[in-house]
Amino acid sequence: MSIQLDEKIPNNVDLSSDKRLQRALEQWLPNYLAWWGDVGPEGWQAHDVYLRTAISVEPDGWAHFGHVKMPDYRWGIFLQPREAGRTIGFGDSLGQPAWQEVPGEFRNMLRRIIVTQGDTEPASVEQQRLLGASAPSLYDLRNLFQVNVEEGRHLWAMVYLLHTYFGKDGREEAEGLLERRSGDRDKPRILGAFNQPIENWLDFYMFTMFTDRDGKYQLYALAESGFDPLARTCRFMLTEEAHHMFVGETGVDRVVTRTAELMKEAKDGDVAKAGGVPLAMIQRYINLWFSLSEDLFGGEISSNAADFFAAGLKGRYKEAQYQEHRALDGSYAMEVLENNALVKKDIPLRTAMNEVLRDGYIDDCQRAVDKWNRTLDRAGIAERLRLPHRRFHRQQGIYAGHPFDIDGQSLDLAGWQAKRDEWLPSEADKAHIQALMQPVHERGKIAGWVAAPSKGINGNPFDFEYVRRS
């Protein structure tokens, strides 16, 4: 599928052949640009940034790198090529031809899925809009902006589906995606983690590590969808999403690396006094963002998840790895709360699909934490980082509203309040991190609280001019 790069809206969906849709999206474009100007990256719109832009959907060379002003970024609509003869791979419609149009009986469910996914994309841009002012290096500044413009493109991907397949309702939903605002009291974003303030670069690294990793698992589940345009859209989004998780995983690792250096350099071992982030503080930010991101999977026992799977709309992560794809007879062993006690129960597998997806996510996060601990080990530091228990600090699902400690043991409210600042960022933590957020916008230089990356972007050195001031 060739990409039409010379169009007003770059695409590989032959947009020019559908004049009605083309006009509708071209009318949406100025509204999008107005939103980007209002709540996109503040203070950097006139500067040239070294960004990658999609020029194909082939995995062996899909991106072009060059300096561009963010408002001129070539946002577009890119789907993976259609697979001839593709069939639905799970649920009650297993083996039937994949849908090229929205099945009437699943219209509302599909619209809800697409709107919820679409709402996360502009939300993260809004959350991160002020971070440019405190970037620790030009390398990090460029990565922030690359994440931002690609989240904007992911919004375009969902808006294309809404405009193309959902008529007037879809157009209204697309407008709503530009009207809600992260953290707004009256019109907040749909999901809780996307209303959480991202006030500093440690927040940003944790968000791209944990919250964007949730996005990976959600996109993989939707890439299995029996609604073929959604599946193809999400497959290409995953190509871009990988960089966002790289930014987070390596970002935290660079903070850990610098902390280990300061632990050895500081005579009294006081990393905070030496201008770094103590390991205990890093751990508290892990606890916060991991638990917030876990909530994004939804309830452990979910009739919605069962309905989505049964309908063939949302599968499991890499569904092909499973032997049985209807999930009618299986069960999932889960600890549930009964009379304030944890009781093991076998839950029908379809209603536990959120938990199946969350299992893969937790394993993936643990792999990253193991990597950070290897960094500490190489530095000769005995302390270790960890993931909190999946029941810790949950605001959604069967554990919401019940205090659990970091090991998943039940607490009373007084016990939780007594330990809260040991487990989650305190006001003192936030003040310390904020004090470190002094910008470094000079080539080849970096803030003292984070280590430089091991290599630059696209084969360039760390001291490359990733952002050019106009």
PEDAHU-V853012 format. One record per residue. RES is the residue in three letters. OMEGA is omega in whole degrees, -180 to 180 (999 if undefined). BURIAL is 1 if it has 24 or more other C-alpha atoms within 12 Angstrom, else 0. D_CENTER is the distance of its C-alpha to the mean C-alpha in Angstrom with 2 decimals. Layout:
BEGIN
res: [RES | RES]
omega: [OMEGA | OMEGA]
burial: [BURIAL | BURIAL]
d_center: [D_CENTER | D_CENTER]
END
This chain:
BEGIN
res: [MET | SER | ILE | GLN | LEU | ASP | GLU | LYS | ILE | PRO | ASN | ASN | VAL | ASP | LEU | SER | SER | ASP | LYS | ARG | LEU | GLN | ARG | ALA | LEU | GLU | GLN | TRP | LEU | PRO | ASN | TYR | LEU | ALA | TRP | TRP | GLY | ASP | VAL | GLY | PRO | GLU | GLY | TRP | GLN | ALA | HIS | ASP | VAL | TYR | LEU | ARG | THR | ALA | ILE | SER | VAL | GLU | PRO | ASP | GLY | TRP | ALA | HIS | PHE | GLY | HIS | VAL | LYS | MET | PRO | ASP | TYR | ARG | TRP | GLY | ILE | PHE | LEU | GLN | PRO | ARG | GLU | ALA | GLY | ARG | THR | ILE | GLY | PHE | GLY | ASP | SER | LEU | GLY | GLN | PRO | ALA | TRP | GLN | GLU | VAL | PRO | GLY | GLU | PHE | ARG | ASN | MET | LEU | ARG | ARG | ILE | ILE | VAL | THR | GLN | GLY | ASP | THR | GLU | PRO | ALA | SER | VAL | GLU | GLN | GLN | ARG | LEU | LEU | GLY | ALA | SER | ALA | PRO | SER | LEU | TYR | ASP | LEU | ARG | ASN | LEU | PHE | GLN | VAL | ASN | VAL | GLU | GLU | GLY | ARG | HIS | LEU | TRP | ALA | MET | VAL | TYR | LEU | LEU | HIS | THR | TYR | PHE | GLY | LYS | ASP | GLY | ARG | GLU | GLU | ALA | GLU | GLY | LEU | LEU | GLU | ARG | ARG | SER | GLY | ASP | ARG | ASP | LYS | PRO | ARG | ILE | LEU | GLY | ALA | PHE | ASN | GLN | PRO | ILE | GLU | ASN | TRP | LEU | ASP | PHE | TYR | MET | PHE | THR | MET | PHE | THR | ASP | ARG | ASP | GLY | LYS | TYR | GLN | LEU | TYR | ALA | LEU | ALA | GLU | SER | GLY | PHE | ASP | PRO | LEU | ALA | ARG | THR | CYS | ARG | PHE | MET | LEU | THR | GLU | GLU | ALA | HIS | HIS | MET | PHE | VAL | GLY | GLU | THR | GLY | VAL | ASP | ARG | VAL | VAL | THR | ARG | THR | ALA | GLU | LEU | MET | LYS | GLU | ALA | LYS | ASP | GLY | ASP | VAL | ALA | LYS | ALA | GLY | GLY | VAL | PRO | LEU | ALA | MET | ILE | GLN | ARG | TYR | ILE | ASN | LEU | TRP | PHE | SER | LEU | SER | GLU | ASP | LEU | PHE | GLY | GLY | GLU | ILE | SER | SER | ASN | ALA | ALA | ASP | PHE | PHE | ALA | ALA | GLY | LEU | LYS | GLY | ARG | TYR | LYS | GLU | ALA | GLN | TYR | GLN | GLU | HIS | ARG | ALA | LEU | ASP | GLY | SER | TYR | ALA | MET | GLU | VAL | LEU | GLU | ASN | ASN | ALA | LEU | VAL | LYS | LYS | ASP | ILE | PRO | LEU | ARG | THR | ALA | MET | ASN | GLU | VAL | LEU | ARG | ASP | GLY | TYR | ILE | ASP | ASP | CYS | GLN | ARG | ALA | VAL | ASP | LYS | TRP | ASN | ARG | THR | LEU | ASP | ARG | ALA | GLY | ILE | ALA | GLU | ARG | LEU | ARG | LEU | PRO | HIS | ARG | ARG | PHE | HIS | ARG | GLN | GLN | GLY | ILE | TYR | ALA | GLY | HIS | PRO | PHE | ASP | ILE | ASP | GLY | GLN | SER | LEU | ASP | LEU | ALA | GLY | TRP | GLN | ALA | LYS | ARG | ASP | GLU | TRP | LEU | PRO | SER | GLU | ALA | ASP | LYS | ALA | HIS | ILE | GLN | ALA | LEU | MET | GLN | PRO | VAL | HIS | GLU | ARG | GLY | LYS | ILE | ALA | GLY | TRP | VAL | ALA | ALA | PRO | SER | LYS | GLY | ILE | ASN | GLY | ASN | PRO | PHE | ASP | PHE | GLU | TYR | VAL | ARG | ARG | SER]
omega: [-179 | 178 | 178 | -172 | -176 | 179 | 176 | 174 | -180 | -175 | 171 | -180 | 179 | -176 | -176 | -180 | 179 | -173 | 179 | 179 | 180 | 179 | -179 | -179 | 177 | 173 | 179 | -176 | 179 | 176 | 177 | -179 | 176 | 176 | -180 | 179 | -178 | -171 | 172 | -177 | -174 | 172 | -174 | -174 | -176 | -175 | 179 | -177 | -179 | -173 | 172 | -179 | 180 | 174 | 176 | 175 | 179 | -174 | -175 | 178 | -172 | -171 | 172 | 179 | 177 | 180 | -179 | 172 | -174 | 178 | 179 | -179 | -175 | 173 | -177 | -176 | -174 | 177 | 171 | 180 | 179 | 180 | -178 | 177 | -180 | 177 | 179 | -169 | -177 | 174 | -174 | 180 | -179 | 176 | 178 | 179 | 177 | -176 | 173 | 174 | -178 | 175 | -175 | -176 | -178 | -174 | -177 | 179 | -180 | 179 | 179 | 179 | -176 | 179 | -180 | 177 | -179 | -178 | -179 | -172 | 177 | -179 | -177 | 176 | 179 | -180 | -171 | -168 | -175 | -172 | -180 | -177 | -177 | -177 | -179 | 178 | 175 | 176 | -180 | 179 | 178 | -180 | 176 | -176 | 176 | 176 | -177 | -177 | 179 | 173 | 175 | 179 | 177 | 173 | 177 | -179 | -179 | 179 | 176 | 180 | -179 | -179 | -172 | -167 | -173 | 171 | -177 | 178 | -180 | 178 | 178 | 178 | 179 | 176 | 180 | 179 | 178 | -177 | 178 | -179 | 178 | 177 | -179 | -177 | -175 | -178 | -179 | 172 | -169 | -174 | -170 | -176 | -178 | 169 | 179 | 180 | 172 | -168 | -174 | -175 | 173 | 172 | -177 | 178 | -180 | 179 | -178 | 175 | -171 | -174 | 175 | 176 | 170 | 178 | 177 | -176 | 176 | -180 | 177 | 179 | 179 | 176 | 175 | -170 | 174 | 173 | -166 | 179 | 177 | 180 | -178 | 177 | -175 | 179 | 178 | 177 | 179 | 177 | -180 | -177 | -178 | 180 | -179 | 178 | 176 | 179 | -178 | -177 | 179 | 178 | 177 | 180 | 178 | 175 | 178 | 179 | -179 | 177 | 178 | 177 | -178 | 177 | -179 | -177 | -176 | -176 | -179 | 180 | -178 | -177 | -179 | 179 | -180 | 177 | 179 | -179 | -180 | -180 | 180 | 178 | 175 | -180 | -179 | 177 | 172 | -179 | -178 | -171 | 175 | -178 | 176 | -177 | 175 | -178 | -176 | 179 | -179 | -176 | 179 | 177 | -168 | 174 | 177 | 179 | 178 | -180 | 180 | -180 | -179 | -177 | -177 | -176 | -177 | -176 | 175 | 176 | -179 | -175 | -177 | -179 | -178 | -180 | -176 | -168 | 175 | 178 | -179 | -172 | -176 | 177 | -179 | 179 | -174 | 173 | 180 | -180 | 172 | -178 | 178 | 176 | 179 | -178 | 178 | 179 | 172 | -176 | 176 | -169 | -178 | -180 | 179 | -175 | 176 | -178 | 175 | 179 | -179 | 177 | 179 | 178 | -179 | 178 | 179 | 178 | 179 | 177 | 179 | 178 | 176 | 177 | 179 | 179 | 174 | 175 | 177 | -179 | 179 | 179 | 180 | 179 | -175 | -178 | -178 | 173 | -177 | 168 | 172 | 177 | -178 | 178 | -174 | 170 | -179 | 179 | 178 | 175 | -171 | -180 | -179 | 178 | 179 | -178 | 174 | 177 | -174 | 177 | 178 | 179 | -177 | 179 | 166 | -175 | -180 | 178 | 178 | -177 | 180 | -175 | -171 | -176 | 172 | -172 | -178 | -178 | 178 | 176 | 177 | 176 | -177 | 179 | 179 | -179 | -179 | 179 | 178 | -172 | 175 | -173 | 171 | -175 | 178 | -179 | 174 | -180 | -177 | 178 | -174 | -176 | -177 | 179 | 175 | 177 | 180 | 177 | -179 | -176 | 173 | 178 | 178 | 178 | 179 | -176 | 174 | 180 | -175 | 176 | 179 | 177 | -180 | 999]
burial: [0 | 0 | 1 | 1 | 1 | 0 | 0 | 0 | 1 | 1 | 1 | 1 | 1 | 0 | 1 | 0 | 0 | 0 | 0 | 0 | 1 | 1 | 0 | 1 | 1 | 1 | 0 | 1 | 1 | 0 | 0 | 1 | 1 | 0 | 1 | 1 | 0 | 0 | 1 | 1 | 1 | 1 | 0 | 1 | 1 | 0 | 1 | 1 | 1 | 1 | 1 | 1 | 1 | 1 | 1 | 1 | 1 | 0 | 0 | 0 | 0 | 0 | 0 | 0 | 0 | 1 | 1 | 1 | 1 | 1 | 1 | 0 | 1 | 1 | 1 | 1 | 1 | 1 | 1 | 1 | 1 | 1 | 0 | 0 | 0 | 0 | 1 | 1 | 1 | 1 | 1 | 0 | 1 | 1 | 0 | 0 | 0 | 1 | 1 | 1 | 0 | 1 | 0 | 0 | 0 | 1 | 1 | 0 | 1 | 1 | 1 | 1 | 1 | 1 | 1 | 1 | 1 | 1 | 1 | 1 | 1 | 1 | 1 | 1 | 1 | 1 | 1 | 1 | 1 | 1 | 1 | 1 | 1 | 1 | 1 | 1 | 1 | 1 | 1 | 1 | 1 | 1 | 1 | 1 | 1 | 1 | 1 | 1 | 1 | 1 | 1 | 1 | 1 | 1 | 1 | 1 | 1 | 1 | 1 | 1 | 1 | 1 | 1 | 1 | 1 | 1 | 0 | 0 | 0 | 1 | 1 | 0 | 1 | 1 | 1 | 1 | 1 | 1 | 1 | 1 | 1 | 1 | 0 | 0 | 0 | 0 | 0 | 1 | 1 | 1 | 1 | 1 | 1 | 1 | 1 | 1 | 1 | 1 | 1 | 1 | 1 | 1 | 1 | 1 | 1 | 1 | 1 | 1 | 1 | 1 | 1 | 1 | 1 | 1 | 1 | 1 | 1 | 1 | 1 | 1 | 1 | 1 | 1 | 1 | 1 | 1 | 1 | 1 | 1 | 1 | 1 | 1 | 1 | 1 | 1 | 1 | 1 | 1 | 1 | 1 | 1 | 1 | 1 | 1 | 1 | 1 | 1 | 1 | 1 | 1 | 1 | 1 | 1 | 1 | 1 | 1 | 1 | 1 | 1 | 1 | 1 | 1 | 1 | 0 | 0 | 0 | 0 | 0 | 0 | 0 | 1 | 1 | 0 | 1 | 1 | 1 | 1 | 1 | 1 | 1 | 1 | 1 | 1 | 1 | 1 | 1 | 1 | 1 | 1 | 1 | 1 | 1 | 1 | 1 | 1 | 1 | 1 | 1 | 1 | 1 | 1 | 1 | 0 | 1 | 1 | 1 | 1 | 1 | 1 | 1 | 1 | 1 | 1 | 1 | 1 | 1 | 1 | 1 | 1 | 0 | 0 | 0 | 0 | 0 | 1 | 1 | 1 | 0 | 0 | 0 | 0 | 1 | 0 | 1 | 1 | 1 | 1 | 0 | 0 | 0 | 0 | 0 | 0 | 0 | 0 | 0 | 1 | 1 | 1 | 1 | 1 | 1 | 1 | 1 | 1 | 1 | 1 | 1 | 1 | 1 | 1 | 1 | 0 | 1 | 1 | 1 | 0 | 1 | 1 | 0 | 1 | 1 | 1 | 0 | 1 | 1 | 0 | 0 | 0 | 0 | 0 | 0 | 0 | 0 | 1 | 1 | 1 | 1 | 1 | 1 | 1 | 1 | 1 | 1 | 1 | 1 | 1 | 1 | 1 | 0 | 0 | 1 | 1 | 1 | 1 | 1 | 0 | 0 | 1 | 1 | 1 | 0 | 0 | 0 | 0 | 1 | 0 | 0 | 0 | 1 | 0 | 1 | 1 | 1 | 1 | 0 | 0 | 0 | 1 | 1 | 0 | 1 | 1 | 1 | 0 | 1 | 1 | 1 | 1 | 1 | 1 | 0 | 0 | 0 | 0 | 1 | 1 | 1 | 1 | 1 | 1 | 1 | 1 | 0 | 0 | 0 | 1 | 0 | 0 | 0 | 0 | 1 | 1 | 1 | 1 | 1 | 1 | 1 | 0 | 0]
d_center: [26.98 | 27.82 | 25.69 | 27.80 | 26.93 | 29.86 | 28.83 | 27.76 | 24.49 | 23.93 | 23.44 | 24.55 | 25.37 | 28.82 | 28.06 | 31.49 | 33.27 | 31.93 | 33.31 | 32.41 | 28.70 | 28.93 | 30.61 | 28.15 | 25.14 | 27.24 | 28.02 | 24.35 | 23.73 | 25.65 | 23.90 | 20.52 | 22.08 | 23.55 | 20.24 | 18.84 | 22.06 | 21.96 | 18.50 | 16.99 | 17.50 | 20.81 | 23.77 | 22.65 | 23.09 | 26.49 | 25.64 | 25.12 | 21.89 | 21.70 | 19.05 | 18.58 | 19.25 | 19.41 | 23.07 | 22.98 | 21.00 | 22.82 | 20.93 | 23.73 | 23.44 | 21.10 | 20.43 | 22.84 | 22.55 | 24.49 | 24.80 | 24.01 | 23.71 | 20.37 | 22.14 | 23.77 | 20.69 | 21.32 | 18.67 | 19.57 | 19.31 | 19.00 | 19.38 | 20.32 | 24.11 | 25.55 | 26.84 | 30.44 | 31.41 | 27.97 | 28.35 | 26.19 | 25.26 | 25.12 | 26.36 | 29.61 | 29.62 | 29.27 | 31.08 | 31.50 | 30.61 | 27.05 | 27.11 | 27.20 | 27.67 | 26.29 | 28.50 | 30.15 | 29.82 | 26.02 | 25.51 | 24.31 | 21.91 | 20.37 | 20.18 | 18.46 | 15.75 | 15.27 | 15.47 | 12.95 | 10.31 | 11.74 | 11.74 | 8.06 | 8.36 | 11.36 | 10.48 | 8.14 | 11.09 | 13.48 | 12.15 | 12.50 | 15.68 | 18.18 | 16.87 | 18.95 | 22.05 | 21.41 | 19.90 | 21.45 | 22.26 | 22.24 | 20.13 | 17.32 | 18.03 | 17.71 | 14.35 | 13.07 | 14.69 | 13.55 | 9.85 | 11.29 | 13.56 | 11.29 | 9.06 | 12.64 | 13.67 | 11.14 | 12.77 | 16.02 | 15.32 | 15.10 | 17.99 | 20.04 | 19.90 | 20.87 | 23.69 | 24.94 | 25.13 | 25.37 | 28.11 | 28.75 | 26.27 | 23.50 | 24.65 | 24.70 | 21.18 | 20.06 | 21.97 | 20.39 | 16.90 | 18.52 | 20.51 | 18.15 | 16.96 | 14.53 | 16.91 | 19.85 | 22.55 | 23.78 | 20.87 | 17.63 | 14.30 | 14.36 | 12.02 | 12.95 | 10.00 | 9.60 | 13.25 | 13.15 | 14.63 | 13.26 | 16.79 | 16.88 | 15.50 | 15.27 | 12.88 | 10.85 | 11.10 | 10.23 | 7.10 | 5.90 | 7.74 | 7.07 | 4.25 | 1.86 | 5.28 | 5.68 | 4.24 | 6.80 | 9.29 | 9.23 | 9.77 | 12.35 | 14.02 | 14.34 | 15.54 | 18.43 | 19.37 | 23.05 | 22.36 | 22.47 | 21.08 | 17.78 | 17.72 | 18.62 | 16.10 | 13.13 | 14.85 | 14.85 | 11.25 | 10.57 | 12.95 | 11.00 | 7.53 | 9.74 | 10.58 | 7.37 | 7.53 | 11.22 | 11.15 | 9.86 | 12.08 | 14.99 | 14.68 | 15.28 | 17.90 | 19.61 | 19.91 | 21.37 | 23.67 | 25.01 | 25.50 | 27.51 | 29.58 | 30.36 | 31.31 | 33.92 | 35.03 | 35.50 | 39.00 | 38.14 | 34.63 | 33.23 | 29.90 | 29.28 | 32.71 | 32.05 | 29.07 | 26.26 | 23.76 | 25.51 | 23.99 | 24.44 | 22.37 | 19.52 | 19.86 | 19.67 | 16.35 | 15.06 | 16.63 | 15.08 | 11.35 | 11.80 | 13.78 | 11.70 | 8.73 | 11.59 | 12.76 | 10.04 | 11.90 | 15.00 | 18.52 | 20.03 | 22.83 | 21.84 | 24.20 | 21.47 | 19.76 | 23.32 | 24.07 | 21.03 | 22.02 | 25.69 | 25.27 | 23.50 | 20.46 | 17.68 | 18.53 | 17.60 | 15.57 | 18.03 | 20.69 | 23.44 | 23.49 | 25.08 | 28.82 | 29.05 | 26.89 | 28.36 | 27.57 | 30.58 | 32.44 | 29.97 | 28.92 | 26.38 | 27.82 | 26.21 | 27.42 | 27.84 | 29.49 | 33.06 | 35.35 | 32.99 | 33.25 | 30.90 | 32.37 | 31.37 | 31.22 | 30.58 | 28.27 | 28.54 | 25.85 | 24.64 | 23.98 | 22.03 | 19.50 | 16.57 | 17.97 | 18.44 | 14.78 | 14.08 | 16.80 | 15.18 | 11.96 | 14.41 | 16.42 | 13.69 | 12.90 | 16.69 | 17.15 | 15.31 | 17.37 | 20.40 | 19.84 | 19.83 | 22.94 | 24.60 | 24.21 | 26.07 | 28.57 | 29.43 | 30.04 | 32.39 | 30.43 | 31.03 | 28.33 | 25.19 | 21.65 | 20.38 | 17.91 | 19.35 | 20.53 | 18.38 | 20.80 | 20.35 | 19.36 | 18.16 | 18.20 | 17.74 | 19.82 | 23.22 | 22.80 | 21.86 | 24.71 | 26.22 | 26.21 | 25.46 | 25.73 | 23.44 | 25.31 | 24.90 | 28.47 | 29.46 | 30.63 | 32.53 | 31.21 | 33.48 | 32.26 | 28.62 | 29.62 | 31.70 | 28.88 | 25.94 | 26.05 | 26.33 | 23.01 | 20.81 | 20.93 | 24.30 | 25.55 | 27.26 | 24.10 | 22.42 | 25.65 | 25.86 | 22.38 | 23.09 | 26.43 | 24.89 | 22.86 | 25.64 | 24.68 | 25.78 | 25.99 | 28.73 | 28.54 | 28.48 | 28.08 | 25.43 | 25.23 | 27.02 | 24.30 | 22.08 | 23.38 | 23.34 | 21.33 | 23.48 | 23.28 | 22.29 | 20.54 | 22.31 | 25.27 | 25.91 | 26.94 | 25.19 | 27.80 | 27.05 | 26.97 | 23.28 | 23.84 | 27.28 | 28.62 | 30.77]
END
